[in-house]
Amino acid sequence: MMNKTIDEGNLRFTFSKDYMSALRFDNLVIDGLKAIDFVAETTDLLYFIEIKDFQNPKATPERRKSDADMLKAAITEKKPHLTLRWVKR
């Protein structure tokens, strides 16, 4: 695959040719729950990616708190399969 770019809100993500595929997945709703944002695949791993933009000026205080609480929970649970990365604009 050639480099693929996917936009999520005001953020842009580029997946290199090392990824066999990368696609937007958040338009799928199952039992009222929205799916994760992206699915990306390499030759040996499948990544499920959820994006949270803490700097989004349109986010309500409640949404920011909810997203921050989710991030704190993910960090404190220390799940070995979870990778968190900060993206700076």
VMD Tcl script that builds the backbone (N, CA, C; Angstrom):
set m [mol new atoms 267]
animate dup $m
set s [atomselect $m all]
$s set {name element resname resid chain x y z} {
  {N N MET 1 A 0.843 -1.176 0.000}
  {CA C MET 1 A 0.000 0.000 0.000}
  {C C MET 1 A 0.888 1.238 0.000}
  {N N MET 2 A 0.486 2.242 -0.723}
  {CA C MET 2 A 1.172 3.529 -0.673}
  {C C MET 2 A 0.759 4.236 0.616}
  {N N ASN 3 A 1.471 5.297 0.976}
  {CA C ASN 3 A 1.072 6.056 2.154}
  {C C ASN 3 A -0.399 6.431 2.050}
  {N N LYS 4 A -1.106 6.315 3.177}
  {CA C LYS 4 A -2.527 6.665 3.192}
  {C C LYS 4 A -2.765 7.684 4.294}
  {N N THR 5 A -3.508 8.729 3.973}
  {CA C THR 5 A -3.817 9.782 4.932}
  {C C THR 5 A -5.300 9.728 5.270}
  {N N ILE 6 A -5.587 9.814 6.570}
  {CA C ILE 6 A -6.967 9.834 7.049}
  {C C ILE 6 A -7.107 11.015 7.990}
  {N N ASP 7 A -8.146 11.817 7.791}
  {CA C ASP 7 A -8.424 12.959 8.669}
  {C C ASP 7 A -9.438 12.549 9.717}
  {N N GLU 8 A -9.208 13.013 10.942}
  {CA C GLU 8 A -10.152 12.818 12.038}
  {C C GLU 8 A -10.300 14.167 12.717}
  {N N GLY 9 A -11.425 14.829 12.482}
  {CA C GLY 9 A -11.610 16.175 12.999}
  {C C GLY 9 A -10.563 17.101 12.400}
  {N N ASN 10 A -9.849 17.816 13.258}
  {CA C ASN 10 A -8.798 18.736 12.809}
  {C C ASN 10 A -7.436 18.051 12.703}
  {N N LEU 11 A -7.379 16.761 12.941}
  {CA C LEU 11 A -6.114 16.032 12.946}
  {C C LEU 11 A -5.964 15.202 11.676}
  {N N ARG 12 A -4.729 15.059 11.218}
  {CA C ARG 12 A -4.448 14.267 10.021}
  {C C ARG 12 A -3.417 13.197 10.375}
  {N N PHE 13 A -3.697 11.950 9.978}
  {CA C PHE 13 A -2.830 10.813 10.253}
  {C C PHE 13 A -2.386 10.194 8.933}
  {N N THR 14 A -1.089 9.943 8.821}
  {CA C THR 14 A -0.553 9.313 7.623}
  {C C THR 14 A 0.016 7.958 7.997}
  {N N PHE 15 A -0.476 6.931 7.345}
  {CA C PHE 15 A -0.010 5.569 7.551}
  {C C PHE 15 A 0.971 5.236 6.436}
  {N N SER 16 A 2.153 4.783 6.807}
  {CA C SER 16 A 3.204 4.513 5.821}
  {C C SER 16 A 2.912 3.248 5.025}
  {N N LYS 17 A 3.759 2.991 4.050}
  {CA C LYS 17 A 3.594 1.806 3.208}
  {C C LYS 17 A 3.802 0.508 3.996}
  {N N ASP 18 A 4.293 0.606 5.248}
  {CA C ASP 18 A 4.449 -0.586 6.089}
  {C C ASP 18 A 3.099 -1.171 6.502}
  {N N TYR 19 A 2.052 -0.373 6.371}
  {CA C TYR 19 A 0.706 -0.847 6.700}
  {C C TYR 19 A 0.071 -1.443 5.453}
  {N N MET 20 A -0.438 -2.667 5.591}
  {CA C MET 20 A -1.108 -3.320 4.463}
  {C C MET 20 A -2.428 -2.616 4.163}
  {N N SER 21 A -3.078 -2.126 5.220}
  {CA C SER 21 A -4.323 -1.383 5.036}
  {C C SER 21 A -4.534 -0.468 6.230}
  {N N ALA 22 A -5.284 0.585 6.002}
  {CA C ALA 22 A -5.692 1.516 7.056}
  {C C ALA 22 A -7.008 2.105 6.599}
  {N N LEU 23 A -8.013 2.031 7.471}
  {CA C LEU 23 A -9.314 2.544 7.055}
  {C C LEU 23 A -10.078 3.151 8.205}
  {N N ARG 24 A -10.936 4.081 7.827}
  {CA C ARG 24 A -11.836 4.710 8.805}
  {C C ARG 24 A -12.886 3.675 9.170}
  {N N PHE 25 A -13.158 3.599 10.474}
  {CA C PHE 25 A -14.064 2.569 10.952}
  {C C PHE 25 A -15.179 3.143 11.811}
  {N N ASP 26 A -15.136 4.454 12.093}
  {CA C ASP 26 A -16.070 5.017 13.071}
  {C C ASP 26 A -17.462 5.319 12.541}
  {N N ASN 27 A -17.731 4.987 11.302}
  {CA C ASN 27 A -19.100 5.188 10.799}
  {C C ASN 27 A -19.976 3.973 11.080}
  {N N LEU 28 A -19.424 2.964 11.730}
  {CA C LEU 28 A -20.167 1.753 12.076}
  {C C LEU 28 A -20.740 1.891 13.487}
  {N N VAL 29 A -22.038 1.615 13.640}
  {CA C VAL 29 A -22.686 1.658 14.949}
  {C C VAL 29 A -23.320 0.299 15.205}
  {N N ILE 30 A -22.981 -0.293 16.361}
  {CA C ILE 30 A -23.528 -1.599 16.739}
  {C C ILE 30 A -24.185 -1.447 18.102}
  {N N ASP 31 A -25.456 -1.799 18.194}
  {CA C ASP 31 A -26.217 -1.683 19.442}
  {C C ASP 31 A -26.084 -0.300 20.073}
  {N N GLY 32 A -26.089 0.744 19.242}
  {CA C GLY 32 A -26.033 2.106 19.727}
  {C C GLY 32 A -24.650 2.602 20.092}
  {N N LEU 33 A -23.618 1.746 19.962}
  {CA C LEU 33 A -22.256 2.143 20.289}
  {C C LEU 33 A -21.466 2.405 19.024}
  {N N LYS 34 A -20.782 3.541 19.002}
  {CA C LYS 34 A -19.955 3.903 17.856}
  {C C LYS 34 A -18.655 3.106 17.907}
  {N N ALA 35 A -18.196 2.677 16.756}
  {CA C ALA 35 A -16.953 1.912 16.682}
  {C C ALA 35 A -15.745 2.819 16.884}
  {N N ILE 36 A -14.583 2.210 16.981}
  {CA C ILE 36 A -13.325 2.946 17.072}
  {C C ILE 36 A -13.111 3.752 15.793}
  {N N ASP 37 A -12.118 4.654 15.801}
  {CA C ASP 37 A -11.913 5.550 14.671}
  {C C ASP 37 A -11.268 4.876 13.458}
  {N N PHE 38 A -10.159 4.161 13.674}
  {CA C PHE 38 A -9.435 3.545 12.557}
  {C C PHE 38 A -9.086 2.103 12.865}
  {N N VAL 39 A -8.905 1.340 11.808}
  {CA C VAL 39 A -8.298 0.016 11.892}
  {C C VAL 39 A -7.128 0.043 10.919}
  {N N ALA 40 A -5.956 -0.383 11.401}
  {CA C ALA 40 A -4.762 -0.413 10.551}
  {C C ALA 40 A -4.108 -1.781 10.705}
  {N N GLU 41 A -3.542 -2.286 9.620}
  {CA C GLU 41 A -2.998 -3.645 9.617}
  {C C GLU 41 A -1.581 -3.657 9.045}
  {N N THR 42 A -0.678 -4.308 9.780}
  {CA C THR 42 A 0.651 -4.596 9.256}
  {C C THR 42 A 0.691 -6.088 8.962}
  {N N THR 43 A 1.837 -6.596 8.563}
  {CA C THR 43 A 1.908 -8.025 8.246}
  {C C THR 43 A 1.689 -8.910 9.460}
  {N N ASP 44 A 1.954 -8.396 10.671}
  {CA C ASP 44 A 1.810 -9.249 11.854}
  {C C ASP 44 A 0.923 -8.694 12.963}
  {N N LEU 45 A 0.376 -7.480 12.795}
  {CA C LEU 45 A -0.466 -6.891 13.839}
  {C C LEU 45 A -1.672 -6.168 13.253}
  {N N LEU 46 A -2.731 -6.152 14.036}
  {CA C LEU 46 A -3.925 -5.394 13.693}
  {C C LEU 46 A -4.101 -4.340 14.786}
  {N N TYR 47 A -4.180 -3.064 14.396}
  {CA C TYR 47 A -4.299 -1.958 15.347}
  {C C TYR 47 A -5.722 -1.421 15.326}
  {N N PHE 48 A -6.306 -1.263 16.509}
  {CA C PHE 48 A -7.591 -0.606 16.672}
  {C C PHE 48 A -7.289 0.744 17.313}
  {N N ILE 49 A -7.605 1.834 16.630}
  {CA C ILE 49 A -7.141 3.151 17.035}
  {C C ILE 49 A -8.332 4.064 17.336}
  {N N GLU 50 A -8.324 4.624 18.531}
  {CA C GLU 50 A -9.332 5.603 18.942}
  {C C GLU 50 A -8.608 6.924 19.172}
  {N N ILE 51 A -9.064 7.982 18.544}
  {CA C ILE 51 A -8.424 9.288 18.626}
  {C C ILE 51 A -9.211 10.184 19.576}
  {N N LYS 52 A -8.491 10.858 20.459}
  {CA C LYS 52 A -9.087 11.862 21.343}
  {C C LYS 52 A -8.276 13.141 21.205}
  {N N ASP 53 A -8.920 14.217 20.801}
  {CA C ASP 53 A -8.262 15.505 20.610}
  {C C ASP 53 A -8.589 16.393 21.808}
  {N N PHE 54 A -7.708 16.405 22.795}
  {CA C PHE 54 A -7.948 17.170 24.016}
  {C C PHE 54 A -7.852 18.670 23.796}
  {N N GLN 55 A -7.325 19.092 22.669}
  {CA C GLN 55 A -7.185 20.517 22.398}
  {C C GLN 55 A -8.309 21.057 21.514}
  {N N ASN 56 A -9.282 20.245 21.184}
  {CA C ASN 56 A -10.372 20.668 20.319}
  {C C ASN 56 A -11.154 21.800 20.985}
  {N N PRO 57 A -11.160 22.984 20.390}
  {CA C PRO 57 A -11.852 24.115 21.024}
  {C C PRO 57 A -13.372 23.940 21.065}
  {N N LYS 58 A -13.916 23.030 20.273}
  {CA C LYS 58 A -15.363 22.801 20.269}
  {C C LYS 58 A -15.804 21.826 21.356}
  {N N ALA 59 A -14.864 21.157 21.998}
  {CA C ALA 59 A -15.214 20.167 23.019}
  {C C ALA 59 A -15.784 20.860 24.256}
  {N N THR 60 A -16.850 20.302 24.780}
  {CA C THR 60 A -17.448 20.839 26.006}
  {C C THR 60 A -16.588 20.421 27.204}
  {N N PRO 61 A -16.705 21.138 28.311}
  {CA C PRO 61 A -15.962 20.726 29.519}
  {C C PRO 61 A -16.306 19.290 29.936}
  {N N GLU 62 A -17.564 18.907 29.768}
  {CA C GLU 62 A -17.973 17.547 30.117}
  {C C GLU 62 A -17.267 16.526 29.231}
  {N N ARG 63 A -17.180 16.822 27.945}
  {CA C ARG 63 A -16.512 15.904 27.011}
  {C C ARG 63 A -15.027 15.788 27.323}
  {N N ARG 64 A -14.394 16.923 27.619}
  {CA C ARG 64 A -12.969 16.892 27.969}
  {C C ARG 64 A -12.729 16.061 29.220}
  {N N LYS 65 A -13.606 16.223 30.222}
  {CA C LYS 65 A -13.464 15.443 31.451}
  {C C LYS 65 A -13.670 13.965 31.170}
  {N N SER 66 A -14.670 13.640 30.381}
  {CA C SER 66 A -14.939 12.247 30.036}
  {C C SER 66 A -13.741 11.617 29.323}
  {N N ASP 67 A -13.178 12.335 28.346}
  {CA C ASP 67 A -12.017 11.829 27.613}
  {C C ASP 67 A -10.808 11.685 28.535}
  {N N ALA 68 A -10.602 12.677 29.424}
  {CA C ALA 68 A -9.477 12.609 30.355}
  {C C ALA 68 A -9.640 11.445 31.321}
  {N N ASP 69 A -10.872 11.210 31.795}
  {CA C ASP 69 A -11.129 10.082 32.697}
  {C C ASP 69 A -10.839 8.756 31.998}
  {N N MET 70 A -11.222 8.650 30.735}
  {CA C MET 70 A -10.966 7.432 29.985}
  {C C MET 70 A -9.457 7.204 29.841}
  {N N LEU 71 A -8.715 8.272 29.562}
  {CA C LEU 71 A -7.272 8.166 29.416}
  {C C LEU 71 A -6.627 7.754 30.743}
  {N N LYS 72 A -7.045 8.373 31.834}
  {CA C LYS 72 A -6.496 8.019 33.156}
  {C C LYS 72 A -6.770 6.559 33.481}
  {N N ALA 73 A -7.969 6.084 33.186}
  {CA C ALA 73 A -8.312 4.686 33.454}
  {C C ALA 73 A -7.438 3.745 32.630}
  {N N ALA 74 A -7.218 4.104 31.379}
  {CA C ALA 74 A -6.385 3.260 30.515}
  {C C ALA 74 A -4.956 3.198 31.035}
  {N N ILE 75 A -4.442 4.316 31.524}
  {CA C ILE 75 A -3.074 4.345 32.042}
  {C C ILE 75 A -2.969 3.547 33.338}
  {N N THR 76 A -3.923 3.724 34.250}
  {CA C THR 76 A -3.829 3.057 35.546}
  {C C THR 76 A -4.081 1.558 35.450}
  {N N GLU 77 A -4.835 1.123 34.452}
  {CA C GLU 77 A -5.061 -0.314 34.277}
  {C C GLU 77 A -3.812 -1.008 33.743}
  {N N LYS 78 A -2.922 -0.235 33.115}
  {CA C LYS 78 A -1.642 -0.735 32.602}
  {C C LYS 78 A -1.811 -1.997 31.758}
  {N N LYS 79 A -2.713 -1.923 30.822}
  {CA C LYS 79 A -2.931 -3.059 29.938}
  {C C LYS 79 A -1.764 -3.158 28.957}
  {N N PRO 80 A -1.134 -4.320 28.850}
  {CA C PRO 80 A 0.047 -4.445 27.995}
  {C C PRO 80 A -0.250 -4.247 26.512}
  {N N HIS 81 A -1.486 -4.435 26.105}
  {CA C HIS 81 A -1.827 -4.309 24.689}
  {C C HIS 81 A -2.209 -2.877 24.312}
  {N N LEU 82 A -2.201 -1.978 25.270}
  {CA C LEU 82 A -2.647 -0.619 25.019}
  {C C LEU 82 A -1.455 0.304 24.815}
  {N N THR 83 A -1.468 1.035 23.743}
  {CA C THR 83 A -0.419 2.006 23.469}
  {C C THR 83 A -1.045 3.384 23.392}
  {N N LEU 84 A -0.505 4.310 24.155}
  {CA C LEU 84 A -0.991 5.684 24.141}
  {C C LEU 84 A 0.105 6.568 23.591}
  {N N ARG 85 A -0.251 7.428 22.676}
  {CA C ARG 85 A 0.724 8.364 22.116}
  {C C ARG 85 A 0.103 9.749 22.092}
  {N N TRP 86 A 0.898 10.731 22.464}
  {CA C TRP 86 A 0.452 12.116 22.398}
  {C C TRP 86 A 0.799 12.676 21.047}
  {N N VAL 87 A -0.125 13.376 20.459}
  {CA C VAL 87 A 0.099 14.012 19.158}
  {C C VAL 87 A 0.080 15.511 19.394}
  {N N LYS 88 A 1.153 16.174 19.018}
  {CA C LYS 88 A 1.200 17.626 19.152}
  {C C LYS 88 A 0.867 18.247 17.812}
  {N N ARG 89 A 0.126 19.318 17.856}
  {CA C ARG 89 A -0.243 20.022 16.627}
  {C C ARG 89 A 0.916 20.816 16.122}
}
mol reanalyze $m
mol bondsrecalc $m
mol representation Tube
mol addrep $m
